[in-house]
Amino acid sequence: MGLFDRFFKRKKDKDGNAAQGGTAANISPELERHVFCSGCFTVFPESKIHLIPFYNDTLRNYVTTYRCDSCWLDDIDETRKRLELTESSSEIALAAEFFKRHAVFIHEYLRGDPPEEVKGDLLRLIDLIQTGGLKLSIGKTEQM
């Protein structure tokens, strides 16, 4: 086999399928993933990260944010205060949609109950996150 073939010829993976160039990283279920805290800009093991809703002024929406053990409580408090103060039905809907994206369905929101009732449900979900009764998941890692 020539030098060109050795470096550039497509190889077969362990199942006999043609590789797509390069080597895909093996994702081991035993290894813990690492996540970037967008509060202090530090990388932590996933077990030390909290996924929380946070309002992004630029996007004008509630977004998924990853916070470490040191950053998350202040930021979830900020989210709670924002929800408590809002009278905007569209902002309440944005927060409910955030939870829906994470497979937490608010029945009152889905059936069209008044925003004040949905807001109460959202605040209870924030309480559950704060007390550990609800832990939102980052999700599965997909091989590229």
FENNOR-V827475 format. One line per field, one symbol per residue. ss: DSSP state (a for helix, b for strand, c for the rest). phi: phi as a letter, one per 20 degrees, with the letter a starting at -180 (. if undefined). psi: psi as a letter, one per 40 degrees, with the letter a starting at -180 (. if undefined). A space follows every 10 residues. Layout:
BEGIN
ss = ???
phi = ???
psi = ???
END
This chain:
BEGIN
ss = ccaaaaaacc cbcccccbcc cccccccccc cccbbbcccc ccbbbaaabb bbbbbbcccc bbbbbbbbcc caaaaaaaaa aaaaacccaa aaaaaaaaaa acccccaaaa ccccaaaaaa aaaaaaaaaa accccccccc cccc
phi = .ffgffedff deefeneffe nmcffeeeff eefdcefeed lcecfgfddd ecfbfdffel becfcdcfge dfffffffff ffffefdeff fffffffgff fdmdedgfff enfggfffgf ffffffgfff enfccfdfof edfe
psi = hidddddehh iiadeeihif hahihhhhed hhiiihhede fihiideeih hiihhhddef ihihihiidd dddddddddd dddddiehdd dddddddddd dffhhhdddd efiidddddd dddddddddd eeehhiidii hhi.
END
